[in-house]
Amino acid sequence: MSITTGKLTFIGFIDIFFCGLMEMIVMLFPVRAFYEGRQSQRHGRVAFITNVLELHPLPEAKSRGELPVLFLESTKSPKEFAEGLVKDVHQYNGFNLILADISSKSMVYLSNRPKGEPAVIQEVSPGLHVLSNAKLDSPWHKVQRLGLNLKDLLGKYGESEIPVKEVLEKLMRDKVKADKSRLPGICSIDWEFNLSSIFVEIDTPLGCYGTRSTAALTIRAGGEVSFYEIYLEKGVWKESTVNYRIPKQN
Ligand SMILES: *[C@@H]1O[C@H](CO)[C@@H](O)[C@H](O)[C@H]1NC(C)=O
């Protein structure tokens, strides 16, 4: 999820599924707001959220999708925002929230799981992290596989420019599933097996379920931002890139 090297200060990969996990679609909004939005977001605020894989979510819970938006609209630091949210986290189903402010080089992880325990607030240390649908850096097949593959690729490119499109194509289009003995065992084995690859594509009786958008967000030390996305629209894969610069703060 994030790396710090000589040239690139931040790389994020975001994967979005559809059906069932409606909240995840909302992730698109904050990311878009990040580059289309107002000044505070242009100064480098980034937020994204994933649901925690669990049984029996509360139907009356508030939508987790509002959390990244609230952060982007606020002027609080990631840590202050996370601390301010702690008293309300039980109103939402299980989530993992990443809040970052590039200008102050701060990134915080907030989660309201495990259930019944105090909310987790953790500074995300510089280095490589992967977040899926369990806590940050959980040893899931797809998490470990993506982490190792990204590390290999970074090693291969060394100090030279990393071609984001290629990285995305190589790392995020990966359909290799987990060994069945290594599934988390939260819901049905068949379903977890189908969800266990980095790129998800499943035929269900209700239609196709799977990855519908993958994005890479890169920010250089000089503040140049590039948001590259490949996404499914009416059954066709399309791509888009948006570039801008985070203004220097006084
Ligand atoms: C898992 O995926 C296969 C292939 O797409 C599909 O036939 C099967 O119904 C899926 N299982 C579940 C539980 O969705």
The ligand as a Gaussian input file, in Angstrom:
#p B3LYP/6-31G(d) Opt

LIG

0 1
 C      -16.821000     -20.200000      -7.113000
 O      -16.452000     -19.913000      -8.443000
 C      -16.852000     -20.890000      -9.399000
 C      -16.281000     -20.454000     -10.742000
 O      -16.613000     -19.094000     -11.046000
 C      -18.364000     -20.992000      -9.402000
 O      -18.769000     -22.002000     -10.299000
 C      -18.869000     -21.324000      -7.995000
 O      -20.288000     -21.297000      -7.968000
 C      -18.316000     -20.292000      -7.006000
 N      -18.713000     -20.644000      -5.650000
 C      -19.389000     -19.790000      -4.875000
 C      -19.727000     -20.277000      -3.498000
 O      -19.694000     -18.682000      -5.242000

